[in-house]
Amino acid sequence: MHRQLDKLNAILYRAEQKLLYEKGLPRRPWYKHQIYAPGFYTGYGVKTLPGIREGIEEGNWFEAQERIRILANTLADFDSTIKAALAMFN
């Protein structure tokens, strides 16, 4: 049982890492999380889906569309990892 929990913890740890994008967010590549990050104009105020949201707020439709594609790929990778964790219980 302990070995299975260790394996599950490793999978869940990797799942969170799947929400990162190596090149980061537009105008601040040091923020790599695609689900939440401090907003570009809000200081430490959190923005959800910051790449998409800020592209839309700025009327930069090309950027918003690109960030949608990146987020879709990010979520697909995350989904695969979560499914691997769930498979442990089947």
C-alpha positions in Angstrom: 0.0 0.0 0.0 2.8 2.4 0.9 4.4 1.9 -2.5 1.1 2.6 -4.3 0.7 5.9 -2.3 4.3 6.9 -3.3 3.5 6.2 -6.9 0.2 8.2 -6.7 2.0 11.1 -5.0 4.6 11.1 -7.8 1.9 11.2 -10.4 0.0 14.0 -8.7 3.3 16.0 -8.4 3.9 15.6 -12.1 0.3 16.7 -12.7 0.8 20.1 -11.3 4.0 20.5 -13.3 2.0 19.7 -16.5 0.2 23.1 -15.9 3.5 24.9 -16.6 4.5 26.2 -20.0 8.3 26.4 -20.4 8.3 29.8 -22.3 6.0 31.4 -19.6 3.4 34.1 -20.1 3.6 37.0 -22.6 5.6 39.9 -21.2 6.7 37.9 -18.2 8.3 34.6 -19.1 9.2 33.8 -15.5 5.6 33.0 -14.8 5.0 29.6 -16.3 1.7 28.5 -14.7 -1.1 28.6 -17.3 -4.0 28.5 -14.9 -3.2 31.3 -12.5 -0.5 34.0 -12.2 -0.2 37.5 -11.0 -1.8 39.8 -13.5 0.4 42.0 -15.7 -1.4 45.1 -14.6 -2.7 43.9 -11.2 0.6 43.5 -9.3 0.1 40.5 -7.1 -3.6 40.2 -7.8 -4.2 36.8 -9.3 -5.6 36.3 -12.8 -7.1 33.0 -13.9 -6.1 31.8 -17.3 -3.8 34.8 -17.5 -2.5 34.3 -21.1 -6.0 34.1 -22.6 -7.6 36.6 -20.3 -5.0 39.4 -20.8 -4.9 38.8 -24.6 -8.7 39.4 -24.7 -8.6 42.3 -22.3 -6.0 44.0 -24.5 -7.8 43.2 -27.7 -4.8 41.2 -28.9 -6.7 38.5 -30.6 -3.7 36.8 -32.1 -2.1 36.4 -28.7 -5.4 35.2 -27.2 -5.8 32.6 -29.9 -2.2 31.4 -29.5 -2.7 31.2 -25.7 -5.9 29.2 -26.2 -3.9 26.7 -28.3 -1.2 26.5 -25.6 -3.7 26.1 -22.8 -5.6 23.3 -24.7 -2.3 21.4 -25.1 -1.4 22.0 -21.4 -4.8 20.7 -20.3 -4.6 17.7 -22.5 -1.3 16.8 -20.9 -2.7 17.4 -17.4 -5.7 15.2 -18.3 -3.5 12.3 -19.3 -1.6 12.5 -16.0 -4.8 12.6 -14.0 -6.1 9.6 -15.9 -2.9 7.7 -15.1 -3.6 8.4 -11.4 -7.2 7.3 -11.6 -6.1 4.1 -13.4 -4.3 3.1 -10.2 -7.7 2.6 -8.6 -9.4 0.6 -11.3 
